[in-house]
Structure formats: structure tokens, C-alpha cells
């Protein structure tokens, strides 16, 4: 019996309430007036911050816990270590796609994308979306190879240990945990900054309290619970974006609709031209700053996908037949979130001339300022709710990722190789609590250092980008050598940090001073990010070719073992998996080329500045894309789970598996 059949039982019921968000009367959209200034801490009373961070967190913890218990009761699912950490490896296409969208929807997705729209115009949202979706599309190649070559893996680090031994395993373990810390830091930096900015709630308290609800349901249900949360939270995010789209383009009292937005953006460019943009316009893809951000974004995000156990976890949990389709569908649906939200709200902030400083923009306050100007308190509450959904769902993915690494790559590998399933679940849950509490402490430390969401987002590729190619080659290329792969990651990190510091010191406007300002400069970030991924890749490839050794993939199946055999785990024949691999290469490759070459480059090369007609088409593309993505993410999982939902409503219990 399929274990995933009823994870949507209460999610489907929750959908009824969530969809109500899209039915606000016209008076709600008119509730806000164009703000004379975005005063931090004055948009909402502090109690609303507490209600969302604590109250809403507890509500979802209870709902998702009940869902997990219903599944255990009616489908006979037992919480073994395999189920806790891999969800039985039977997740279908729709839920896999929803989980990818949710795990990749960070605070930065909602906030930083609109910040670059505010800075560079329409090129910012495009490069944020395209520059961060191609990694997920291409990761489908690694995901299906994992299914083919290491079907028993719990983490990608187990594959590294099986190929290279303990020394390399420990090095890449550091990179993996560093990635989880960076992603978690960005989630909480963005989340706590907006809670503080809108309600005045203490920023440190917000950082500590946001993960609490996540810890509860992840403790109870493990990876399966995070998939349930992903589905519910993603629905709310999509519905909220559609609500903002309606407020900007349909209800035209404040913005004037598409034509009014166009006129306001043209006027804004006349008053404050965008440096480096064609004609100083906001409505052009020919943007030096936008393109530079796009390159940094592409390079940096390879690290936070390929080196993040959260994505490998989703590949491991997916059914073999659903893996590639889930990743490709998830990547395309995710594209709609930053592209549409930032094109809508980031440019609305420009059009309405909201009064925020660039420092506030870097903290992620562009969307809250625009929403407050559009819809008053209702807009601010919607932003808070949407952000809370993103932070907690992506946070749960990081929690279970760290839990799996500690459980299988530290405890089972070095502490207790003969550990039982019960012992592994115990360690997993202890790790969830420890890392959940540590998440808040980490955010507070970074805040005290003066680091913003924007700075951490741009710097992440410098710190972890050198490990991308060595990790990818580990699962793709039989000739990858352990010394070359490990040296590529380590030496690449040294090179990238060195270039980062030297570039910052060479910038004349900073007089040779290396500080957060010079390190955060676009040129410092750009050269260091590129150095990281190229140096790591070149060292790994050249060193492996020089070594000339070939690895036997069958060793992965014998060296990586299960603790408990899952009755529901499915295996596909080699021919089917080979076809899926070829499809992932063609599908992911073609879509990546379209997004980063075919679509943007002609617009950049021509220096084209959008007229009203072309701007209307651009907006229409974003709205249609997010509408289709919303329908897929909301309804495909329910369609796939219809038999299980019917079984739960019938009250018939299943025998325990």
C-alpha cells in the first residue's frame, strides 16, 4: 500500500480556508493609502507579531501532527527510522514538486527578489527567478542518478564516504553543515527583520521563536511531516501572491493598473535614473547591475542546492518514477514565485515611491512597505503570514536535513555503526531540538555582527561554491578521484575567500579598507563567487583525469545499507531509470538554456526599453505563470492522493505495514 495516500487529508480542508484569502472585498484593497513613509515598527501592533510567530506556529504544529497521526491510524504507517528520515521513499510527483517549491522558497525568495527589483527594475526579478531555478532543474539529473546508483542512501555524504573514505567524508561533512547554517541564517535573518519591521517585536525573540512550531511537528512526523507542511504552506504563499497581483493590476484605485504602473515607473526613472540601466529605465533587461546580480545568483545558488542535504533528501524520498518529473515541475513552478511577486511588489514600491532607505531595503523591507502602501494593515498581515510560511517550511527542510546528517554521517558512521532503528530515531529527534534552538542563536549572532539578508545571500556561493562540481562529479563520473575532489573543494574555498578579500581591498572607493561595505560590493562578490565554482571544478576534473582510476558503481549498493527494510520501497528496472536520466538531461538542459540564454540575452543585447505593450505582455506572462503553477501545486497532490483521502473518510483502518 502507498504510504503517501492521505497526507493531504486536513490539508485539503485547510485549502478551503486558505482560498478565502483570495476573496477579499474591494474595500480591503482600498484600505491602504499610499504611504508617506514606511515607519519601522508602526505598521502593525506588536501583538500581531506574537500571534503569527507563536500562535500560527502552534496552529500548524497541531494540524500537521494530527495529520501524521491520522496517517498512522488509517494507513498503518509505523514511525521507523527509514520512514522518519526518508518518508518511505514513496513520495509522488505532485508532493515532490510542492516540497521542492517550499524548500526553495526562502525568506530571500520573497524579500531579496523584490529588493533587486527595487534596485534594478524588471531585470532583478527575472535574474533572481532564472538564476535560482536552473539549479533545481539540473539537480533532477543528480536525483535520478542517486536512484540508479545508490538506492539505499540516506544522505549524499554516504555516497562520498563509500567512494572516497572517511577523510574526504569529514571534509564534505563540514561543507554540508556550513550550507545548512547559511540557509538557516538567511531564513531567520529575513524573517525576524520583517517581523520586527512591521510589528516592533524584538528581533532576537522573533529569531528564537520562529523555529519552535517547526520543531514540534518535525519531531513527531520526521520528513513526512515536513512534506505535509510544505504542501500547506506553499498553497498559502501562492494564494497570497495572487491576492497581491489582484491588488496591483485588477483593483486599480492606487496603482492605476498596468497602464498606471507603467506611467509611474517611467516617471520614477526620469526622477531617479537607474545607474547602469539602458536609458536609466526600470523597464529594461539591459541592466549592468541586474546582470551582475544574475551571475552571482546563478553561481551562489548551485552551492545551496547541490551542497544542501535538503534537496538530496527530497530526491531520496521521491518514488523513482516521480523523481525527475517532480524536480522539473518543482523548478518551473518555483520560478513563478520570485518572478511574479517581485515584478509585482518590488516595482510597486518604486511606482508608489515608498519611503524606505537602502539599508531597510537590504534588510528585506521592500515587500512589507509596498504591501502596507497598497492594503494597509491587511497587506502587512499578508506579508507576515506569507513570510512565516516560507521561513517555517524551508526551516523544517533544514531541520530534517541536519538531523539526517548527524544521525547517519556522525552517529551511525563514527559512534554506533550497529545502531538500531529506534536509536537512530532518538538521535534524529535530539538533533532536531538542538539545531532548532541553535538556529535562533545563530541569527542573533549574525545580527549583532551587522550582517543583512542581502549580504549573506550574495556571500553564500563564496563559502560553499567550491564543493559544487566535486559533489556533482561524485555521483555522475566514475573517474572522479578522491584527492582531486577533496582538494577542489578545499583549495577552491581558499581561492574564493582570497579573491574576495583582495578585490575588496583593491576597490578605490573604499581606500583599501576591507570591511562589510567593501566585501559586500558587487565586484567583490562577483569575482569571488566565480572563483569558487570554477577553481573547485577545474581542480577536481584535472586531478581526476591525471589519476586515471575508475570506480565500480556497484560498490555503492553494497557499502550503503538500510537499517530497516521498507515494505513500500520501490525499485525501477535499469532501462526505466536510464530513460529517466536521459529525460532529465534533455529537459533540465533545454529549460536552463531557455531561461538564461534564449529569453534574456536578445533583450539585453538590444538595449530594449519596454513600451506599454511589451510591459503588458511581461506582466501577463508573470500572472499566467503563477496561476498555472498555483493550480498544479494545489490540485495535483490531491488528485494523486484521492484514493487515500476517500479511505480516511470511510473510516476503514489499514493493517500496519
C-alpha positions as CSV (number, residue, x, y, z in Angstrom):
1,X,0.0,0.0,0.0
2,X,1.2,3.5,-0.9
3,X,2.2,5.3,2.3
4,X,1.6,8.8,0.9
5,X,-2.1,8.5,0.2
6,X,-3.6,10.6,3.0
7,X,-1.1,13.2,3.9
8,X,-3.4,15.8,2.4
9,X,-6.5,14.9,4.4
10,X,-6.6,18.0,6.6
11,X,-4.5,19.9,4.0
12,X,-7.5,19.7,1.7
13,X,-9.7,21.0,4.4
14,X,-7.3,23.8,5.1
15,X,-7.3,24.8,1.5
16,X,-11.0,25.8,1.8
17,X,-10.0,28.4,4.5
18,X,-6.8,29.5,2.7
19,X,-8.6,30.1,-0.6
20,X,-10.7,32.6,1.2
21,X,-7.7,34.9,1.2
22,X,-8.3,35.4,-2.5
23,X,-11.8,36.6,-2.0
24,X,-11.2,39.9,-0.2
25,X,-13.9,42.5,-1.0
26,X,-12.8,45.6,-3.0
27,X,-12.9,47.7,0.2
28,X,-10.0,45.7,1.6
29,X,-7.7,46.5,-1.3
30,X,-8.6,50.2,-0.9
31,X,-7.9,50.1,2.8
32,X,-4.4,51.2,2.4
33,X,-3.3,54.6,1.2
34,X,0.0,55.5,-0.4
35,X,2.4,55.7,2.4
36,X,4.1,58.9,3.2
37,X,6.9,56.9,4.7
38,X,7.4,53.3,5.9
39,X,8.0,53.7,9.6
40,X,9.6,50.6,11.0
41,X,7.6,49.0,13.8
42,X,4.5,51.2,13.2
43,X,2.6,49.2,10.5
44,X,1.1,46.7,13.0
45,X,0.7,46.4,16.7
46,X,3.3,44.1,18.4
47,X,0.7,41.6,19.5
48,X,0.1,40.6,15.8
49,X,3.7,39.6,15.5
50,X,3.4,37.4,18.6
51,X,0.1,36.0,17.3
52,X,1.7,34.9,14.0
53,X,5.1,33.8,15.3
54,X,3.8,31.9,18.3
55,X,0.0,31.4,17.6
56,X,0.1,30.5,14.0
57,X,3.2,28.4,14.6
58,X,1.4,26.3,17.2
59,X,-1.8,26.0,15.0
60,X,0.2,24.4,12.2
61,X,2.2,22.3,14.6
62,X,-1.1,20.9,15.9
63,X,-2.7,20.4,12.4
64,X,0.3,18.7,10.9
65,X,0.7,16.5,14.0
66,X,-2.9,15.4,13.7
67,X,-2.4,14.6,10.0
68,X,0.6,12.4,10.8
69,X,-1.4,10.6,13.5
70,X,-4.3,10.1,11.1
71,X,-2.0,8.6,8.6
72,X,-0.5,6.2,11.2
73,X,-4.0,5.2,12.3
74,X,-5.7,4.7,8.9
75,X,-2.8,3.6,6.7
76,X,-0.9,1.7,9.3
77,X,2.3,3.7,9.0
78,X,4.9,3.0,11.7
79,X,7.5,5.6,12.5
80,X,10.7,3.6,11.7
81,X,14.0,5.3,11.2
82,X,13.6,4.8,7.4
83,X,10.1,6.4,7.5
84,X,11.3,9.3,9.8
85,X,14.3,10.2,7.6
86,X,13.2,9.1,4.0
87,X,9.4,9.2,4.2
88,X,9.4,5.6,2.9
89,X,10.9,6.7,-0.4
90,X,7.4,6.7,-2.0
91,X,6.5,10.4,-2.4
92,X,4.7,11.0,-5.7
93,X,5.2,13.7,-8.3
94,X,2.8,16.4,-7.1
95,X,4.1,16.3,-3.5
96,X,7.7,16.1,-4.6
97,X,7.1,19.3,-6.7
98,X,5.4,21.0,-3.8
99,X,8.2,20.1,-1.5
100,X,10.8,21.4,-3.9
101,X,8.9,24.7,-4.3
102,X,8.6,25.0,-0.5
103,X,12.2,24.1,0.3
104,X,13.5,26.6,-2.3
105,X,11.1,29.4,-1.1
106,X,13.2,31.1,1.5
107,X,12.8,34.4,3.1
108,X,15.2,35.6,0.5
109,X,12.9,34.4,-2.3
110,X,10.1,36.7,-1.1
111,X,12.3,39.6,0.1
112,X,15.6,39.7,-1.7
113,X,13.9,39.2,-5.1
114,X,11.9,42.4,-4.5
115,X,15.0,44.2,-3.2
116,X,16.7,43.7,-6.6
117,X,13.5,44.7,-8.4
118,X,13.6,47.9,-6.3
119,X,17.3,48.4,-7.2
120,X,17.5,47.3,-10.9
121,X,13.9,47.2,-12.2
122,X,12.4,44.2,-14.1
123,X,15.8,42.6,-14.7
124,X,16.1,41.9,-10.9
125,X,13.0,39.6,-10.6
126,X,13.9,37.8,-13.8
127,X,17.5,37.1,-12.8
128,X,16.5,36.1,-9.3
129,X,14.0,33.6,-10.6
130,X,16.0,32.3,-13.6
131,X,19.3,32.3,-11.7
132,X,17.9,30.2,-8.9
133,X,15.6,27.8,-10.8
134,X,18.1,26.3,-13.2
135,X,19.9,24.6,-10.3
136,X,16.7,22.7,-9.3
137,X,16.0,21.8,-12.9
138,X,19.6,20.4,-13.3
139,X,19.5,18.8,-9.9
140,X,17.0,16.3,-11.3
141,X,20.0,14.8,-13.2
142,X,21.7,14.1,-9.9
143,X,18.5,12.9,-8.3
144,X,17.8,10.2,-10.8
145,X,21.5,9.1,-10.8
146,X,21.2,8.7,-7.0
147,X,18.2,6.4,-7.6
148,X,20.2,4.4,-10.1
149,X,23.5,4.1,-8.3
150,X,22.7,4.5,-4.6
151,X,19.1,3.5,-3.9
152,X,19.8,2.9,-0.2
153,X,21.4,6.3,0.5
154,X,20.0,8.5,3.3
155,X,22.4,11.4,2.6
156,X,24.7,12.4,-0.2
157,X,27.6,12.3,2.2
158,X,27.1,8.5,2.5
159,X,27.9,8.3,-1.2
160,X,31.1,10.4,-0.7
161,X,32.2,8.1,2.1
162,X,31.6,5.0,0.1
163,X,33.7,6.4,-2.8
164,X,36.4,8.3,-1.0
165,X,36.7,7.1,2.6
166,X,36.5,8.8,6.0
167,X,38.9,11.6,5.3
168,X,37.0,13.1,2.4
169,X,33.8,12.3,4.1
170,X,34.7,14.6,7.1
171,X,35.7,17.5,4.8
172,X,32.5,17.4,2.8
173,X,30.6,17.0,6.1
174,X,31.8,20.4,7.1
175,X,30.7,21.9,3.8
176,X,27.2,20.3,4.2
177,X,26.7,21.6,7.7
178,X,28.0,25.0,6.7
179,X,25.4,25.1,3.9
180,X,22.7,24.3,6.3
181,X,23.8,27.0,8.7
182,X,24.0,29.6,5.9
183,X,20.5,28.8,4.6
184,X,19.1,28.7,8.2
185,X,20.7,32.1,8.9
186,X,19.1,33.6,5.8
187,X,15.7,32.3,6.7
188,X,15.8,33.7,10.2
189,X,17.6,37.0,9.3
190,X,14.9,37.8,6.8
191,X,12.0,36.5,8.9
192,X,12.9,38.2,12.1
193,X,13.8,41.5,10.3
194,X,10.3,41.7,8.7
195,X,8.5,40.7,12.0
196,X,10.5,43.4,13.8
197,X,10.0,45.9,10.9
198,X,6.2,45.5,10.8
199,X,5.3,45.0,14.4
200,X,8.2,46.2,16.5
201,X,8.6,42.7,18.1
202,X,12.1,42.2,19.5
203,X,14.2,40.9,16.6
204,X,16.1,38.4,18.7
205,X,12.9,37.0,20.3
206,X,11.4,36.6,16.8
207,X,14.5,34.7,15.6
208,X,14.3,32.3,18.6
209,X,10.6,31.7,18.5
210,X,10.0,31.2,14.7
211,X,11.5,27.7,14.7
212,X,9.5,26.4,17.7
213,X,6.4,25.2,15.9
214,X,8.6,23.7,13.2
215,X,10.4,21.7,15.8
216,X,7.2,20.2,17.2
217,X,5.8,18.7,14.0
218,X,9.2,17.6,12.7
219,X,9.8,15.8,16.0
220,X,6.5,14.0,15.6
221,X,6.5,13.1,11.9
222,X,10.0,13.5,10.6
223,X,10.5,14.0,6.8
224,X,6.8,13.1,6.1
225,X,5.7,15.9,8.3
226,X,7.8,18.4,6.5
227,X,6.2,17.3,3.2
228,X,2.8,17.9,4.7
229,X,3.9,21.4,5.9
230,X,5.5,22.1,2.5
231,X,2.2,21.5,0.8
232,X,0.1,23.6,3.1
233,X,2.5,26.4,3.3
234,X,3.1,26.6,-0.4
235,X,-0.7,26.9,-1.0
236,X,-0.8,29.9,1.3
237,X,2.2,31.5,-0.4
238,X,0.7,31.1,-3.9
239,X,-2.8,32.4,-2.8
240,X,-1.2,35.5,-1.2
241,X,0.8,36.3,-4.3
242,X,-2.4,36.0,-6.4
243,X,-4.0,38.4,-3.9
244,X,-1.2,41.0,-4.4
245,X,-1.4,40.6,-8.1
246,X,-5.1,41.4,-7.9
247,X,-4.5,44.4,-5.7
248,X,-1.9,45.9,-8.1
249,X,-3.3,45.0,-11.6
250,X,-7.1,44.4,-11.1
251,X,-8.1,46.8,-8.4
252,X,-6.6,50.0,-9.8
253,X,-7.6,52.6,-7.1
254,X,-4.0,53.1,-6.0
255,X,-1.7,51.9,-8.8
256,X,-3.9,52.6,-11.8
257,X,-3.5,49.1,-13.1
258,X,-0.9,48.1,-15.7
259,X,-1.1,51.4,-17.5
260,X,-0.8,53.4,-14.3
261,X,2.1,51.3,-13.1
262,X,3.8,51.8,-16.5
263,X,3.4,55.6,-16.3
264,X,4.6,55.7,-12.7
265,X,7.7,53.6,-13.4
266,X,8.6,55.8,-16.4
267,X,8.3,58.9,-14.3
268,X,10.4,57.2,-11.5
269,X,13.2,56.6,-13.9
270,X,13.1,60.2,-15.1
271,X,13.4,61.4,-11.5
272,X,16.0,58.8,-10.3
273,X,17.6,57.0,-13.3
274,X,19.0,53.6,-12.5
275,X,22.7,53.6,-12.9
276,X,23.9,51.0,-15.4
277,X,20.4,50.5,-17.0
278,X,19.6,51.4,-20.6
279,X,18.3,55.0,-20.6
280,X,18.3,54.7,-16.8
281,X,14.9,52.9,-17.0
282,X,13.4,50.4,-14.6
283,X,11.6,48.7,-17.5
284,X,14.6,47.2,-19.3
285,X,16.6,43.9,-19.1
286,X,19.7,45.8,-20.2
287,X,20.9,46.4,-16.7
288,X,24.6,46.1,-15.7
289,X,23.7,45.7,-12.0
290,X,20.9,43.2,-12.8
291,X,23.2,41.1,-15.0
292,X,25.9,41.1,-12.4
293,X,23.4,40.1,-9.7
294,X,22.2,37.3,-12.0
295,X,25.7,35.9,-12.4
296,X,26.3,36.0,-8.6
297,X,22.8,34.4,-8.1
298,X,23.5,31.6,-10.6
299,X,26.8,30.7,-9.1
300,X,25.8,31.0,-5.5
301,X,22.7,29.0,-5.7
302,X,24.4,26.0,-7.2
303,X,26.0,25.7,-3.8
304,X,22.8,26.0,-1.8
305,X,21.1,23.3,-3.9
306,X,23.9,20.8,-4.7
307,X,25.5,21.0,-1.3
308,X,22.3,21.2,0.7
309,X,21.1,17.8,2.1
310,X,17.5,19.1,2.0
311,X,17.4,18.6,-1.8
312,X,19.1,15.3,-1.7
313,X,16.5,14.3,1.0
314,X,13.7,15.1,-1.4
315,X,15.3,13.0,-4.2
316,X,15.7,10.2,-1.7
317,X,12.1,10.4,-0.6
318,X,10.6,10.5,-4.1
319,X,9.4,7.4,-5.9
320,X,11.9,6.5,-8.7
321,X,9.3,7.2,-11.3
322,X,8.4,10.6,-9.8
323,X,11.9,11.9,-9.2
324,X,12.7,13.7,-12.4
325,X,9.2,14.9,-13.1
326,X,8.9,16.2,-9.5
327,X,12.1,18.2,-9.8
328,X,11.4,19.6,-13.2
329,X,7.9,20.6,-12.3
330,X,9.0,22.0,-9.0
331,X,11.7,24.1,-10.6
332,X,9.3,25.6,-13.1
333,X,6.5,26.2,-10.5
334,X,9.1,27.8,-8.1
335,X,10.2,30.3,-10.9
336,X,6.7,31.9,-10.7
337,X,7.1,32.9,-7.0
338,X,10.0,35.4,-7.1
339,X,9.4,36.4,-10.7
340,X,5.7,37.4,-10.2
341,X,6.0,38.6,-6.6
342,X,9.0,40.8,-7.2
343,X,7.7,42.1,-10.6
344,X,4.5,43.0,-8.8
345,X,5.5,44.2,-5.4
346,X,9.1,45.3,-6.0
347,X,8.1,47.6,-8.8
348,X,5.0,48.7,-6.9
349,X,7.4,50.0,-4.2
350,X,9.2,52.0,-7.0
351,X,6.0,53.2,-8.6
352,X,4.5,54.4,-5.3
353,X,7.8,55.8,-4.1
354,X,7.6,54.2,-0.7
355,X,9.9,55.9,1.7
356,X,12.5,53.3,2.8
357,X,16.2,53.6,3.0
358,X,18.5,51.3,1.0
359,X,19.6,49.8,4.3
360,X,16.0,48.9,5.0
361,X,15.7,47.5,1.5
362,X,18.7,45.3,2.1
363,X,17.0,44.0,5.3
364,X,14.1,42.8,3.1
365,X,11.5,45.5,3.8
366,X,10.6,46.4,0.2
367,X,7.6,43.9,0.1
368,X,6.2,44.9,3.5
369,X,6.5,48.6,2.6
370,X,4.7,48.1,-0.8
371,X,2.0,45.9,0.8
372,X,1.3,48.4,3.5
373,X,1.1,51.2,1.0
374,X,-1.4,49.1,-1.1
375,X,-3.6,47.5,1.5
376,X,-2.8,49.0,4.9
377,X,-2.7,46.6,7.9
378,X,-4.2,43.7,5.8
379,X,-1.3,43.9,3.4
380,X,1.2,43.9,6.3
381,X,-0.5,40.8,7.8
382,X,-0.5,39.0,4.5
383,X,3.2,39.6,4.1
384,X,3.9,38.4,7.6
385,X,1.8,35.3,7.1
386,X,3.4,34.5,3.7
387,X,6.9,35.1,5.1
388,X,6.2,32.9,8.1
389,X,5.1,30.1,5.8
390,X,8.3,30.4,3.8
391,X,10.6,30.5,6.8
392,X,9.0,27.6,8.6
393,X,8.6,25.3,5.7
394,X,12.1,25.8,4.4
395,X,13.3,25.7,8.0
396,X,11.7,22.3,8.6
397,X,13.6,21.1,5.5
398,X,16.9,22.3,7.0
399,X,16.0,20.7,10.4
400,X,15.4,17.3,8.9
401,X,18.5,17.6,6.7
402,X,20.8,18.3,9.6
403,X,19.1,15.6,11.6
404,X,19.8,13.0,8.8
405,X,23.4,14.1,8.5
406,X,24.0,13.9,12.3
407,X,22.2,10.6,12.5
408,X,23.7,8.7,9.6
409,X,27.0,10.5,8.9
410,X,28.1,11.1,12.5
411,X,26.3,8.8,14.9
412,X,25.9,5.7,12.7
413,X,29.2,6.1,10.9
414,X,31.6,7.0,13.8
415,X,29.7,6.4,17.0
416,X,27.5,3.4,16.7
417,X,27.7,1.5,13.4
418,X,25.3,-1.2,14.7
419,X,22.6,1.3,15.8
420,X,19.0,0.0,15.8
421,X,16.2,1.9,14.1
422,X,14.9,3.1,17.5
423,X,18.3,4.5,18.4
424,X,18.5,6.4,15.1
425,X,15.1,7.9,15.6
426,X,16.1,9.0,19.1
427,X,19.3,10.7,17.8
428,X,17.3,12.3,14.9
429,X,14.8,13.9,17.3
430,X,17.5,15.1,19.7
431,X,19.3,16.8,16.8
432,X,16.1,18.5,15.7
433,X,15.7,20.0,19.2
434,X,19.4,21.1,19.4
435,X,19.6,22.6,15.9
436,X,16.1,24.2,16.3
437,X,17.3,26.1,19.3
438,X,20.7,26.8,17.8
439,X,19.0,28.4,14.7
440,X,17.9,31.3,16.8
441,X,21.2,31.8,18.5
442,X,23.0,31.8,15.1
443,X,20.7,34.5,13.8
444,X,21.2,36.7,16.8
445,X,25.0,36.4,16.4
446,X,24.8,37.4,12.8
447,X,22.5,40.3,13.6
448,X,24.9,41.5,16.2
449,X,27.7,41.5,13.5
450,X,25.6,43.8,11.4
451,X,25.0,41.2,8.6
452,X,21.9,41.7,6.5
453,X,19.9,39.2,4.4
454,X,21.3,40.6,1.2
455,X,24.9,40.3,2.3
456,X,24.6,36.7,3.4
457,X,22.7,35.8,0.2
458,X,25.4,37.1,-2.1
459,X,28.2,35.7,0.0
460,X,27.0,32.1,0.2
461,X,28.5,31.0,-3.1
462,X,31.9,32.1,-2.0
463,X,31.8,29.8,1.0
464,X,30.3,26.7,-0.4
465,X,30.5,27.1,-4.2
466,X,33.9,25.2,-4.5
467,X,32.2,22.0,-3.4
468,X,29.5,22.0,-6.1
469,X,31.4,20.4,-9.0
470,X,33.3,17.8,-6.8
471,X,29.9,16.7,-5.3
472,X,28.2,16.5,-8.7
473,X,31.1,14.5,-10.2
474,X,31.0,12.1,-7.4
475,X,27.6,10.8,-8.5
476,X,28.0,11.4,-12.2
477,X,31.5,10.4,-13.2
478,X,33.2,7.1,-12.4
479,X,36.7,8.6,-12.9
480,X,36.4,11.2,-10.1
481,X,39.4,10.9,-7.8
482,X,39.0,11.4,-4.1
483,X,42.1,13.5,-3.7
484,X,41.2,15.7,-6.6
485,X,37.6,16.1,-5.5
486,X,38.5,16.9,-1.9
487,X,41.3,19.3,-2.9
488,X,39.0,21.0,-5.3
489,X,36.6,21.8,-2.5
490,X,39.2,23.0,0.0
491,X,41.6,24.8,-2.3
492,X,38.6,26.4,-4.1
493,X,37.4,27.8,-0.8
494,X,40.8,29.3,-0.1
495,X,41.0,30.8,-3.6
496,X,37.5,32.3,-3.4
497,X,38.0,33.9,0.0
498,X,41.4,35.2,-1.1
499,X,39.9,36.8,-4.2
500,X,37.0,38.2,-2.1
501,X,39.4,40.0,0.3
502,X,41.8,41.1,-2.4
503,X,39.1,42.5,-4.6
504,X,37.6,44.4,-1.7
505,X,41.0,45.8,-0.8
506,X,41.6,47.0,-4.4
507,X,38.4,49.0,-4.8
508,X,39.4,52.7,-4.9
509,X,36.1,54.0,-3.4
510,X,36.9,52.2,-0.1
511,X,40.6,53.3,0.2
512,X,41.9,49.8,0.7
513,X,39.7,49.2,3.7
514,X,38.3,45.6,4.0
515,X,35.0,45.7,5.8
516,X,31.4,44.7,5.4
517,X,30.9,47.5,2.9
518,X,33.8,46.6,0.6
519,X,33.2,42.9,0.9
520,X,29.6,43.4,0.1
521,X,30.4,45.3,-3.1
522,X,29.0,43.7,-6.3
523,X,32.5,43.3,-7.8
524,X,33.9,41.7,-4.7
525,X,31.0,39.2,-4.6
526,X,31.0,38.5,-8.3
527,X,34.7,37.7,-8.7
528,X,34.8,35.6,-5.5
529,X,31.7,33.6,-6.5
530,X,33.0,32.8,-9.9
531,X,36.4,31.9,-8.5
532,X,34.8,29.4,-6.1
533,X,32.9,27.3,-8.6
534,X,35.5,27.4,-11.4
535,X,38.5,26.6,-9.2
536,X,36.8,23.8,-7.4
537,X,35.7,22.3,-10.7
538,X,39.0,22.7,-12.5
539,X,41.0,21.1,-9.7
540,X,38.6,18.2,-9.4
541,X,38.4,17.5,-13.2
542,X,42.1,17.9,-14.0
543,X,43.2,15.9,-10.9
544,X,40.8,13.1,-11.7
545,X,42.0,12.9,-15.3
546,X,45.6,12.7,-14.1
547,X,44.8,9.9,-11.7
548,X,43.0,7.8,-14.3
549,X,41.2,5.5,-12.0
550,X,37.6,4.2,-12.5
551,X,35.1,3.5,-9.7
552,X,32.7,0.5,-9.8
553,X,29.2,1.9,-9.1
554,X,28.1,-1.5,-7.7
555,X,30.2,-0.7,-4.6
556,X,27.6,1.9,-3.6
557,X,24.9,-0.6,-3.3
558,X,26.9,-2.9,-1.1
559,X,28.6,-0.2,1.1
560,X,25.4,1.8,1.8
561,X,22.9,-0.3,3.7
562,X,19.5,0.1,5.2
563,X,18.8,-0.2,8.9
564,X,15.2,-1.4,8.3
565,X,13.7,-2.8,5.1
566,X,10.7,-0.8,4.0
567,X,7.9,-2.9,2.5
568,X,6.8,0.1,0.4
569,X,10.2,0.9,-1.1
570,X,10.0,0.6,-4.9
571,X,12.8,-0.1,-7.4
572,X,12.6,0.6,-11.1
573,X,14.4,-1.5,-13.7
574,X,17.6,-0.2,-15.2
575,X,16.0,0.6,-18.6
576,X,13.4,2.8,-17.0
577,X,15.9,4.7,-14.9
578,X,18.2,5.2,-17.9
579,X,15.2,6.7,-19.8
580,X,14.5,9.0,-16.8
581,X,18.2,10.1,-16.8
582,X,18.1,11.0,-20.5
583,X,14.9,12.9,-20.0
584,X,16.3,14.8,-17.1
585,X,19.4,15.8,-19.1
586,X,17.3,17.0,-22.1
587,X,14.5,18.6,-20.0
588,X,16.7,20.3,-17.5
589,X,19.3,21.3,-20.0
590,X,16.8,22.8,-22.5
591,X,14.9,24.7,-19.9
592,X,18.1,26.1,-18.3
593,X,19.3,27.3,-21.7
594,X,15.9,29.0,-22.4
595,X,15.9,30.7,-19.0
596,X,19.5,32.1,-19.0
597,X,20.2,32.5,-22.8
598,X,17.3,32.3,-25.2
599,X,14.9,34.5,-23.2
600,X,17.0,37.3,-21.7
601,X,20.1,37.7,-24.0
602,X,18.3,39.3,-27.0
603,X,16.6,41.8,-24.7
604,X,19.9,42.7,-23.1
605,X,21.9,42.9,-26.3
606,X,19.4,45.1,-28.0
607,X,19.2,47.5,-25.0
608,X,15.4,47.4,-25.4
609,X,13.4,49.6,-23.1
610,X,9.8,48.3,-22.6
611,X,6.9,50.2,-24.0
612,X,3.4,49.9,-22.6
613,X,2.5,47.0,-24.9
614,X,5.6,44.9,-24.1
615,X,5.3,45.7,-20.4
616,X,1.7,44.4,-20.5
617,X,2.9,41.2,-22.1
618,X,5.6,40.8,-19.5
619,X,3.1,41.3,-16.7
620,X,0.7,38.8,-18.4
621,X,3.4,36.2,-18.6
622,X,4.1,36.5,-14.9
623,X,0.5,36.3,-13.9
624,X,-0.3,33.4,-16.2
625,X,2.8,31.5,-15.0
626,X,1.9,31.9,-11.3
627,X,-1.7,31.0,-11.9
628,X,-0.8,27.7,-13.6
629,X,1.9,27.0,-11.0
630,X,-0.7,27.5,-8.2
631,X,-3.2,25.2,-9.9
632,X,-0.5,22.4,-10.3
633,X,0.8,22.7,-6.7
634,X,-2.6,22.8,-5.1
635,X,-4.5,20.2,-7.1
636,X,-2.0,17.6,-8.4
637,X,-1.1,16.2,-5.0
638,X,-4.8,16.0,-4.1
639,X,-5.6,14.2,-7.4
640,X,-2.7,11.7,-6.7
641,X,-4.0,11.1,-3.2
642,X,-7.7,10.8,-3.9
643,X,-8.0,7.1,-3.1
644,X,-6.3,7.6,0.3
645,X,-8.4,10.6,1.1
646,X,-11.5,8.5,0.4
647,X,-10.2,5.7,2.6
648,X,-9.7,8.1,5.5
649,X,-13.2,9.5,5.2
650,X,-14.6,5.9,5.0
651,X,-13.1,5.3,8.4
652,X,-11.5,2.0,7.4
653,X,-8.2,1.2,9.0
654,X,-5.3,-0.4,7.2
655,X,-3.1,-3.1,8.5
656,X,0.2,-1.8,9.8
657,X,3.0,-2.0,7.3
